[in-house]
Amino acid sequence: MPDKNAAKDDISMLDMDLINEITEIFMMHNIETEIIAASIRNPIHVIDCAKAGADIAKFQADYKAVFGE
C-alpha cells in the first residue's frame, strides 16, 4: 500500500516508484551510475529509498529534524 504522505512529482508518480523505475532501467541497460534521492523527510524514507535502489539520500542539513535527538 502506498505511503499516503509520500511526495508526488508533477506527473503524480510516487517517489519510491520513480526510484524503482530508474533503478530497473539503469540495470537493464548496464548503466553504471549512482542514484540520489533528495528531500528525505524521515528515517523511514531513508530505508525506503535504499530498498528502491537509491545509493545516496540527501536530507535537511539539520539532521535532528529528520532523525530526532
Summary of the structure (lengths in Angstrom):
residues: 69
radius of gyration: 12.7
end to end distance: 29.6
largest distance: 42.0
contacts: 146
relative contact order: 0.17
helix: 42%
strand: 16%
